[in-house]
């Protein structure tokens, strides 16, 4: 693919369904996914690893405003031309177990950010690595991206291993960039490039 072809295909307005062995990624279906999304946003474990919340104060109660914001946010994901938000679905049950996102798109640099959140039902089952490979492959092979990056806190080594397993490389450390309770945590910057993906397709250590 030439650079011009790649730039022409870097469009986030299409919301695909991506099929893996154990998970599929699809646009959100509010009628089916609301209960899971509601629980995900209120999960202290999610808040800890996604937002770096040490959990020293109880989360605010879920109220009508929180419900309204959640419905508005997930109900509008299909309309966003500059980012891709997809539900992670357990193929065995058909239930949503989290989300994957490509955001912070820089068209001129053909780069974006990646993040993933899984609820308890989707953890420790290999779903995260498979979902990661599916959406990163889509980013490089269909959207013509050149670089996909992410940040992970130093107190989340399990996530770092997942990213490394799919080919992400540590690029740098923002030392003690985040205050975590009474301690400081590093913010690890990781990325994967299109030529690297072309070599190993998300399996840098072989299958």
N, C-alpha and C positions, 0 to 999 in steps of 0.2 A: 504494500500500500504506500503510495506517495504521500508526502507531507500535505499536499493540497487535498487529496482525497480524504486523508485522515481528518483534516480540519473541517471539511464539509460534512463529515459524518459525526462530528462531536456535538450531538444534540441530545439533551436530556428530556425532551418533551415526550418521547415515546416511553411508555411504562411497560416493560416486557414481563413475561412469565418465564423464569429460568428453572429448568428441571434438573435435579441431581438425584443421586441414588436414595438418599434418606430425607432430603428436604427439597422443597421448591420455594422459589421466591416469586412473589406476585404482588400486584397492587393491593392496598388495604380494602377489605370489605367490612365496613363499619358494623353491619348487623351481626357478622360472625366474630369480629375481632375485639369488640369493645370491652368485654369482660377481661380479656387477657391484657389489653393495653392499659386499662384502668389499674389492674394489679401491678403491671410493670412499672408504671409511673409512681406508685406508692411503695415500691419494694426498696427497703433500706440497702440491700445488697447492690441493687442497680445504682442507687444514688452514690454509694461508696466508690464504685469503680468507674462509673461514667462521669460523675461530677466531683469526685474527691471529697465527699461529705463524710466526716469522721463519725457521724451518728451520735454526737454528744448531746444533741437536742432532738426531741421528738418531732417527726414531720408534721406539717400543718394538716388539720383535718380535711378530708376530701369533701368539698362542698359544691354547690351549684355552679359557682364560678369556675372551679377546677374542671368540672364535667363539661361545661360549655367550651372552655378553652381547648380541652382534649378533642372534643367532637369537631370543633372548627379546624384544628390543626390537621388531624388525620383525614378529615373530610376534604381537605384542599390539596393533599399530596399529589393527586393525579394531575393537577393543573399547573404544577411548577415546571417551567422550562429550563431552569438552571440547576436542578438537583434531581436526584433519583432516590426515593424512599420506597422500600419494598418490605412487605411482611415476610418473615421466615416461617414456613409452615412444615410441621412434621408430617411427612407423607403417610405414615402409618395410621395417624389419627385424623388427619385433615385439619388440625388445630394450629392456630398461630402460636409461635413460641418466642417471638421477638421481632426485631427489625434490623435491616442493614441500610446504610445510607452512603451515597456519594454526594458530597456537598462542597461548598467553598470552591466552586469551579472557576478556573482562570483560563478562559478560551485562548488568549494569546500564547499562553505557556502550555496549553493542553495538559493541565494538571488539575487535581482535585484532592479533597480530603476523604477519608473513609472512617466510618464508625459502625459498631455493631452492639446491640443489646439483646441478651437472651434472658428469659424468665427461667425459673428453677427447672421447669419441665423440659427445657431445651439445653441444659448444661451437662457437661461431662458425658456427652454422647457422640461427640464428633460433629455435631451440627454446625458449630461455629466455624470450624475449618472448612467444611464443605460449602457453607454459605459464602464465606470469604472468597474461596476460589471461584465460585459461580459469578459473583458480582464484579470481582477484579478482572476475570476473563472477559466479561461483557464490556467493561470499561476500556480495555485495551483492544479487543478484537472487533467490537461493534461501534464504539464511540470514538476510536482513534486517539485515546489519551496517551500521553507519554510518561506521566508520572502520577502515582497515587501515594499519598502520604497519610500518616496518622500520628497521634500522640498517645502514649500509655504511661500511667503513673508507675513509679518504681515499686510500689507495694502491690502490684498486680502481675507477678511473674507468670502466672498461668496464661494470661492474655498474650504476654510477650512471646511465650513459646508457641502459641497458636499462630501468631503472625509470622514468626520465623519459619515455622513448618510450611507456610504457604509462599515463602520467598521474600518476605519483607526484611530489609537490612537496617540495622541501627546506624543512623547518620550522626547523631549527636545527643547530648544530654544537657537539658536546661537544669542546672544544679539547684536543688532546694527551691524550685519555682513555685511550689504549692505548700501551703501550711495545712498540715493534717493533724488536727487536735493540738497537742503540745509538741509535735515533731514536724520536721520538714521532709517533703518528698520530692524526688527528682521527676521531671517530665521528660520521658524518652521520646525522641523523634525518630520515626522509622519510615521507610519508603521502599517502593518497588518501581522499577522502570520497565518500559515496554520491551527493550532488548532482552532484559533478564527474563521477563515473562515468556518471550518467544523461545527462549532456550529451554525452560523447564516446565512451563504451563502450571506453575503452582506447586511443583514437586522438586524442590532444589536438591533434596537428598535421594531422589529416585522414588519410585512407587513402592 
